[in-house]
Amino acid sequence: QAEDGIRDLVRSRGLGDVYKRQFLHNCQALKIKKDVPIIIESTADYHILPAIIMSEQGLNVKLINPIITKQYARSSIRKQKTDALDAALLAKIGMIHQDPLPSFSASREDIVIKKKMSAMHTFGKKRQAMKATLAKLKETFESLGIEDSPAIEALEKSLIGIDRAIELLEKEIKCRSDQSPEVAKISAIRGISKNSASLIMAYLSGRYFPDKSNLVAFAGLDLSVKESGSSVHGRRKLSKRGDPGLRNILHHIAWGLMMHNDQFKKIYEYHRNRGKHYNAALTILARKFLCVLYGMLKNNTCYDPSLVRIPS
């Protein structure tokens, strides 16, 4: 009877409401004070609902990167993993790194937008793979003199449906991000479209970066370094620990800046004339744009071309 009652409650009010009520009841039982930091590991989608529930109640929620917790877990001699040990580890990390840990400030709308961005990027990659496979299949059929099969027609219709879904996702993201005043400032930069400005702000909404290097690292455009004494191990490469969808948008922005913005075009030509590959030169432009964007967002100013330093 109890299980039937829970099922009826879930059907009538939704699982989220049931979880929220039980979770808030547990928080009240623990008598958590609002000034006490609550450390949550950022793990896929599992942290989202409890983080939102607690932040909406005014609790001090802090997110921690799983890479940090793994590093601390590896420092232990014994290989043990339980819920109690994980909780104790998070508490220990929270006491040591309380100030640098970012606070959870994303709203429900911010999370929905980010999920749409992730879905759009995933579907875009799948679409490219499907189009390439379909083109090879049709080429094989034509070379062998075989007529198109119903399967090919079905695949073509599926691609049309995916194209439509990506178009709708992009439209919804753009409609939400266009309300941000920063979008107008970014799109005013010669070479950046309003669509790209909307997408970049959708990725950055609800996030805080202490300095520009954190923003560059968030995009995965920082360089990994392996040095010991005077020796350098291997070539310095991009860490690529950020979101691949964000890097894809930054690549398009860098291309537009290289084509239409005089300051960024001179930076591109400077590095190309010194033997840099065009992808490496575009990455440099993307990093430069992030630094400019950080200054604009931090100081709430518009783009100033005179502040873009051109190497000589």
Summary of the structure (lengths in Angstrom):
residues: 312
radius of gyration: 24.2
end to end distance: 77.9
largest distance: 77.9
contacts: 814
relative contact order: 0.07
helix: 65%
strand: 6%
